[in-house]
Amino acid sequence: MLDDYKMWDIDQLLGSYINAPDMAASVRQKMESLFLFLERNSLLKCKVSDGSGNIARRSLMRSELTEEGTKLASGPKNLVHRWLGSKASQKNPPDMKLLEKALAEIRAGK
């Protein structure tokens, strides 16, 4: 079984929306918000932002997620996938409450 693979690649996703700039902007915002959420909550083994809070790293491998990050982003519940498809992720700025609640449950051992 392959243990390491690309989880998300912002630029690759944006390439799918080359003819829909409004949708591309929405996808960019939600993915950058996700990356910053993962970084702020110590769910990554690497930094994705520069000193100004801008996204400097635009793709993530599975091996770059911590154990908690992997629990949040994979498995049968895959809460990151659910959040990405939710209306909360489409708000400006994206509503991170679903991910925050899920992370709290993971950290509480539920």
C-alpha positions in Angstrom: 0.0 0.0 0.0 1.2 3.5 -0.8 1.6 5.4 2.4 2.6 8.8 1.0 0.6 10.7 -1.6 -0.5 14.2 -2.5 -3.4 15.2 -0.3 -4.1 18.7 -1.8 -2.5 20.8 -4.5 -4.0 24.3 -4.7 -2.5 25.1 -8.2 -3.7 21.8 -9.6 -7.2 22.4 -8.4 -7.2 26.0 -9.7 -6.2 24.7 -13.1 -9.7 23.1 -13.3 -11.3 26.5 -13.0 -9.3 28.4 -15.6 -12.5 29.4 -17.5 -14.4 30.2 -14.3 -12.5 32.9 -12.4 -15.2 33.5 -9.8 -15.2 29.8 -8.9 -11.4 29.8 -8.9 -11.3 32.6 -6.4 -13.7 30.7 -4.1 -11.6 27.5 -4.4 -8.4 29.4 -3.7 -9.8 31.1 -0.6 -11.2 27.8 0.9 -8.0 25.9 0.2 -5.7 28.6 1.6 -8.0 28.8 4.6 -7.7 25.1 5.1 -3.9 25.1 4.9 -3.7 28.0 7.4 -6.2 26.2 9.7 -4.0 23.0 9.6 -0.9 25.1 10.3 -2.4 27.2 13.2 -3.6 24.0 14.9 -0.3 22.2 14.6 -1.7 19.5 12.3 1.2 19.8 9.9 4.9 18.8 10.2 5.8 21.7 7.9 5.1 25.4 7.5 2.8 26.5 4.7 2.8 30.2 5.3 5.4 32.9 5.3 5.9 35.4 8.0 3.1 37.6 6.7 0.5 34.8 6.9 0.4 34.3 3.1 0.5 30.8 1.7 4.0 29.9 0.6 3.5 26.2 0.1 0.7 25.2 -2.2 0.6 21.4 -1.9 0.7 18.9 0.9 1.6 15.3 1.1 0.0 12.8 3.5 3.3 12.4 5.3 3.3 16.1 6.1 0.2 15.7 8.3 0.5 14.9 12.0 -1.4 12.0 13.4 -4.3 14.3 14.4 -4.2 15.9 11.0 -4.4 12.5 9.3 -7.4 11.6 11.5 -9.2 14.8 10.5 -8.4 14.5 6.8 -8.9 10.7 6.1 -10.8 7.7 7.0 -14.6 7.0 6.7 -15.6 10.3 8.3 -13.0 12.5 6.4 -14.2 15.7 8.0 -12.0 17.9 5.8 -13.7 16.5 2.7 -17.1 17.1 4.3 -16.1 20.7 5.1 -14.8 21.3 1.6 -18.2 20.4 0.2 -20.2 22.4 2.7 -21.7 25.8 2.5 -19.5 26.8 5.4 -16.3 26.5 3.3 -17.9 28.8 0.6 -18.4 31.8 3.0 -16.2 34.8 2.9 -14.2 34.2 5.1 -14.8 30.4 5.3 -16.5 29.2 8.4 -14.1 26.8 10.2 -16.5 25.7 13.0 -17.1 22.2 11.6 -13.3 21.6 11.5 -12.8 23.2 14.9 -15.5 21.0 16.5 -14.1 17.9 14.8 -10.6 18.7 16.0 -11.8 19.2 19.6 -13.4 15.8 19.5 -10.3 14.2 18.1 -8.2 15.8 20.9 -10.8 14.8 23.5 -10.4 11.2 22.4 -13.9 10.7 21.0 
